[in-house]
Amino acid sequence: PLLNAITTRPPLFNEKRYNNLDLNALFDVVPSYQNIDLEIPAEFQLMDLPKDILIENKFGRYEMLFEEMENGIKIKRSLVLKKRLIEFQDYQELKDFYIELLDADRMKLALTKA
């Protein structure tokens, strides 16, 4: 249900960089906040409430919070990038951070018949 999910960008998956990287050339680096109320049909129920996710380092802060509602789940997701210009020597650390964000955005919810 993520409307502004993190997308893959080829410059973020190179083995090595030899120059600095301007993230704004790849996507908007403005903070992103989402609140999603996901209604679950009455004949299903959520197997487990996912654990909250917090990923933070010098490049940014990613948070996905989950809260049960009477008829579903409330998801609060935010991504705030702290740097726009990434120096080439920090590239691998940024790449690891970005892959971790991609994995978090691909989370799946498990439902069972009620």
C-alpha positions as CSV (number, residue, x, y, z in Angstrom):
1,P,0.0,0.0,0.0
2,L,3.0,2.4,0.0
3,L,2.3,5.2,-2.4
4,N,5.8,6.7,-2.4
5,A,7.7,3.5,-2.1
6,I,11.5,3.7,-2.4
7,T,12.4,2.8,-6.0
8,T,15.6,1.3,-7.4
9,R,18.0,3.6,-9.2
10,P,20.9,2.1,-11.3
11,P,23.5,4.7,-9.9
12,L,22.8,3.4,-6.4
13,F,23.8,-0.2,-7.4
14,N,27.2,0.3,-9.0
15,E,30.1,-1.7,-7.5
16,K,32.1,1.5,-6.9
17,R,31.9,5.2,-7.4
18,Y,34.7,7.5,-8.5
19,N,32.9,10.8,-8.1
20,N,30.4,12.3,-5.7
21,L,26.7,11.6,-6.0
22,D,23.9,14.2,-5.9
23,L,20.8,12.3,-4.7
24,N,18.6,15.2,-5.9
25,A,19.5,14.2,-9.4
26,L,17.9,10.8,-8.8
27,F,14.8,11.7,-6.8
28,D,13.3,14.3,-4.6
29,V,15.2,14.5,-1.3
30,V,12.3,16.2,0.5
31,P,10.9,14.4,3.6
32,S,8.2,11.9,2.8
33,Y,5.4,11.1,5.3
34,Q,2.5,8.7,4.8
35,N,-0.4,7.5,7.0
36,I,-2.2,4.5,5.6
37,D,-5.4,3.0,7.1
38,L,-5.5,-0.5,5.6
39,E,-8.9,-2.2,6.1
40,I,-8.9,-5.9,6.2
41,P,-12.1,-7.7,4.9
42,A,-14.2,-9.2,7.7
43,E,-13.5,-12.8,6.6
44,F,-9.8,-12.3,7.2
45,Q,-7.6,-11.4,10.1
46,L,-4.0,-10.2,10.5
47,M,-1.8,-13.1,11.6
48,D,0.7,-10.9,13.5
49,L,1.1,-7.2,13.9
50,P,4.5,-6.4,12.3
51,K,7.3,-5.0,14.4
52,D,8.0,-1.3,14.0
53,I,11.0,-0.5,11.9
54,L,13.6,2.2,12.5
55,I,16.6,2.6,10.3
56,E,18.8,5.6,11.0
57,N,22.4,6.7,10.2
58,K,24.2,9.8,8.9
59,F,22.3,9.6,5.6
60,G,18.8,9.5,6.8
61,R,16.0,8.2,9.0
62,Y,13.4,5.7,7.9
63,E,10.5,4.7,10.2
64,M,7.5,2.4,9.7
65,L,5.1,2.1,12.6
66,F,2.2,-0.3,12.8
67,E,-0.9,0.0,15.0
68,E,-4.0,-2.3,15.0
69,M,-7.3,-0.8,14.2
70,E,-10.7,-2.4,14.8
71,N,-11.0,-3.4,11.1
72,G,-7.4,-3.4,10.0
73,I,-4.0,-1.8,10.5
74,K,-2.7,1.7,10.6
75,I,0.7,2.2,9.0
76,K,2.8,5.4,9.5
77,R,5.8,5.6,7.3
78,S,8.4,8.3,7.0
79,L,11.7,8.9,5.2
80,V,13.9,11.9,5.8
81,L,17.2,12.1,4.0
82,K,19.9,14.0,5.9
83,K,22.3,14.5,3.1
84,R,21.9,15.5,-0.5
85,L,25.5,15.2,-1.7
86,I,27.2,11.9,-1.0
87,E,31.0,11.8,-1.2
88,F,32.4,8.9,-3.3
89,Q,34.2,7.4,-0.3
90,D,30.8,7.1,1.5
91,Y,29.1,5.4,-1.4
92,Q,29.2,1.8,-0.1
93,E,27.7,2.9,3.3
94,L,24.9,4.8,1.4
95,K,24.3,1.8,-0.8
96,D,23.9,-0.5,2.3
97,F,21.5,2.0,3.8
98,Y,19.4,2.2,0.6
99,I,19.2,-1.6,0.3
100,E,18.0,-1.8,3.9
101,L,15.3,0.7,3.0
102,L,14.2,-1.2,-0.1
103,D,13.9,-4.4,2.0
104,A,11.8,-2.6,4.6
105,D,9.5,-1.2,1.9
106,R,8.9,-4.7,0.5
107,M,7.4,-6.0,3.8
108,K,4.4,-8.3,3.4
109,L,1.5,-8.7,5.7
110,A,0.2,-12.2,6.4
111,L,-3.6,-12.8,6.6
112,T,-5.5,-15.8,7.6
113,K,-9.2,-16.7,7.3
114,A,-11.1,-15.7,10.4
